[in-house]
Amino acid sequence: MKFFGGAILILAAIFFFSPEPEGFPILEYHQVTDAPPEPGFEMYNVPPADFAAQLDYLQSQGYTTITLVDFMHAVRGYKNLPDKPIVLTFDDGYEDNYTEMLPILEAHKMTAVVYVITNELGKKNYLTLEQVKDMQRRGIEIGSHTSDHIALTSLDEIFRRRQVRESKIFLEWSGLEPICSLSYPNGAFNAELEKILREENYLTAVTGEAGLNTLQTNPFELYRVHIRKPRFGLTEFKFRLWKAKFFAKLRNFF
């Protein structure tokens, strides 16, 4: 018990007395819907009203949404980022990203990155290819969540490469603009994957590890914080933003 109390004090000291970390958050969403979630996915649905309130809060705090293409343009010196950038990402490619999320996003004049599982396109509750194309035309960056959403670290190199290559080729040959970013299924990644992604002409990849990102962050190990279905309204959302900052402070400290 004494050890636990001491650890809490140390963590509190790190957060309150260490310098403010630099960087911007990337938020990880899945579905934006009031529909009942499937078993096992109860915390992946953010109701539209809560999502709209979260965007209102971000705007009130001065955040400006960017895509990961914008981020890489800044890394390479082609443009400057806004004062308080933030990236909104959506994994899996659910249909409600088009029917529910996109109108709310556009009403706030914001953008996002949507990662699709290409072999799920057109299936029940998932985006169609035409919806994906329309989202890209309307300013949403489209990324790959691989072909089959299998943890890449569980596969040998041949099948890892096929999962990231075939999803990218399918989308590009279907008429989309170049696919530059990947979301690791289940957040599973290792150093070997960066080599494969570079060779397959990806520019960025997002993880499931909380933190903040700077222009010096490894673009194939970008930090994200998961936004769950809120049980305590905006208070919980604010905590998630705090979590990203807290883990950034921990990394700076150690």
Summary of the structure (lengths in Angstrom):
residues: 254
radius of gyration: 18.2
end to end distance: 23.8
largest distance: 60.6
contacts: 797
relative contact order: 0.16
helix: 45%
strand: 15%
